[in-house]
């Protein structure tokens, strides 16, 4: 399991593979001619900026602050994710 700093030290190709193999997809949004996919990876989040025209991931941004996912709050998938996390956190043994 990679931590935040180890993940950021990887090149884009290895980051992309690691997210696809180990991340949990949460939501997407459209940004110009690209799609931004939000994933949760261990204890941080990752955005993959995928451009359809170029057929490649152009940028990857990893972040720890939950505030950074506010752009996705209107997305039903994220609302379900937040509800599931809240349910887990409210369990007595957590």
C-alpha positions in Angstrom: 0.0 0.0 0.0 1.4 3.3 -1.1 1.1 6.4 1.2 0.4 9.9 -0.1 4.1 10.9 -0.6 5.1 7.6 -2.3 2.1 7.9 -4.7 3.1 11.5 -5.6 6.7 10.3 -6.3 5.5 7.9 -9.1 5.4 9.0 -12.7 2.0 9.6 -14.3 1.8 6.1 -15.9 2.5 4.3 -12.7 0.1 6.6 -10.7 -2.6 5.9 -13.3 -2.1 2.1 -13.1 -2.0 2.3 -9.3 -5.3 4.2 -9.1 -7.0 1.8 -11.6 -5.8 -1.2 -9.7 -6.3 0.0 -6.1 -8.6 3.1 -6.1 -12.3 3.3 -5.5 -14.1 5.3 -8.2 -16.4 7.9 -6.7 -17.6 10.3 -9.3 -16.8 12.2 -12.6 -17.3 15.7 -14.0 -16.7 17.3 -17.4 -14.0 19.9 -17.7 -13.7 21.4 -21.2 -13.0 18.4 -23.5 -11.8 16.2 -20.7 -13.3 14.0 -18.0 -12.1 14.4 -14.4 -12.5 11.1 -12.4 -12.4 11.2 -8.6 -11.1 8.2 -6.8 -10.4 7.4 -3.2 -7.1 5.7 -2.6 -6.4 4.6 1.0 -6.5 7.8 3.1 -6.4 10.3 0.2 -8.3 11.3 -3.0 -7.0 11.4 -6.6 -8.4 13.2 -9.6 -7.5 11.8 -13.0 -7.9 14.3 -15.9 -8.6 12.1 -18.9 -8.8 13.7 -22.3 -10.8 11.8 -24.8 -9.4 13.4 -27.9 -5.8 12.6 -26.9 -6.9 9.3 -25.4 -4.7 9.7 -22.3 -4.5 10.9 -18.7 -3.1 14.4 -18.9 -2.9 15.2 -15.2 -3.2 13.5 -11.8 -3.8 15.5 -8.7 -3.7 13.8 -5.2 -5.0 15.5 -2.2 -5.9 14.8 1.4 -8.4 17.5 2.3 -12.0 16.4 2.0 -12.9 20.1 1.2 -11.4 19.5 -2.3 -14.2 17.2 -3.2 -16.9 20.0 -2.8 -17.1 20.3 -6.6 -18.6 16.8 -6.7 -21.3 17.3 -4.0 -24.1 17.5 -6.5 -23.1 14.1 -7.9 -25.3 11.2 -6.7 -22.4 8.8 -6.5 -20.5 11.1 -4.1 -23.6 11.6 -1.9 -23.8 7.8 -1.6 -20.1 7.6 -0.7 -20.4 10.3 2.0 -23.4 8.5 3.5 -21.6 5.2 3.5 -18.5 6.7 5.2 -20.7 8.4 7.8 -22.4 5.1 8.5 -19.1 3.4 9.1 -17.9 6.2 11.3 -21.0 6.0 13.5 -20.5 2.3 14.2 -19.6 1.7 17.9 -16.4 -0.2 17.2 -14.8 2.3 14.8 
